[in-house]
């Protein structure tokens, strides 16, 4: 087979892989294959070398330093290879899968309807609407560039996964991930798409998509003309989040959170039908991606009498102390952050505080005797405060307690929230 850039490829050899995450548009329900978790053997020195934009110092409250707290160190070490993509320009090759009528892939709607889409048109739309979203939430640290790369004609017996495989094989050396869009819509009860960060690329620079398997795939629905001039790009943004190693958040029963890119990505549209972008993302994802300096993280002491006060700026602003870490054990911690009802979070009823448990223990993503931490897209990020859909944020005078910690929100003034915390056991 001869492949040239931006050519149309016709193929019929079935080769499959296991999608690491699958998500649906609108009010999605997801399944994730956690049987072979993606792990990194990055050392602390590798972390420092690969995150030159991250300040390895802290203005935290008295106690353990951010970089040496075991659970945070596990988070940063595990996501070290992800920062090959999340810091700077990320060249994503855009491909279109042309799905034949009569396809045997059960993910597709059996009707004959096909969208008239091209790789260059999809790339232009993504550069116009998705690139600014990520540039904004990363405070300029991350800029995806979508490069029109080609179109593929699937055979009747091929699956969408075969098409993604082919796109990766045909990718050029400077492409660090593929974005594949089918011209057919998915079935009513099928997932809308999936994303994966791929395997560690080692010493190769840049990390080529054809070596790592880094990919995003979605069906045609979000580019349907009925959306108007701006497509529904929130699902695409969610799946790119997976390609950056971000995990789902929520209480484990579907996409139950309306405050995170990595949960119900369509949440803003539920409040305003004209919105197309996803919510903002959680502080822990910013930290893992290198978008939040360690100097902006406060960490409580690990002893049983720990107590203190921290002044938090909203995590969806660009500076200041924006995350409070309450230690639990070597692979778990509690994150406390303020979400401001501005920008991508302007649909929130009000600004306020939310608490999550960040769990990287092996039991968070699999059962059995495996002792490998659940890193990146496999860790769990469960809201501990509020109730579904978790937009009932904690306000001034509110308290929360759990997992051996208690916090009291004293007041908010000029966008800064004063939070007292203490150990309860």
Helices and strands as residue ranges (DSSP letters): E 8-10, E 22-23, H 44-50, H 70-78, H 83-86, E 88-98, H 119-137, E 142-153, H 160-169, E 177-182, E 193-196, H 209-212, E 215-218, G 221-223, G 225-227, H 234-243, H 267-271, H 283-289, G 294-296, E 297-299, E 307-313, E 323-329, E 332-339, G 343-345, E 352-359, G 362-364, G 376-378, E 380-383, E 399-402, E 405-413, E 416-423
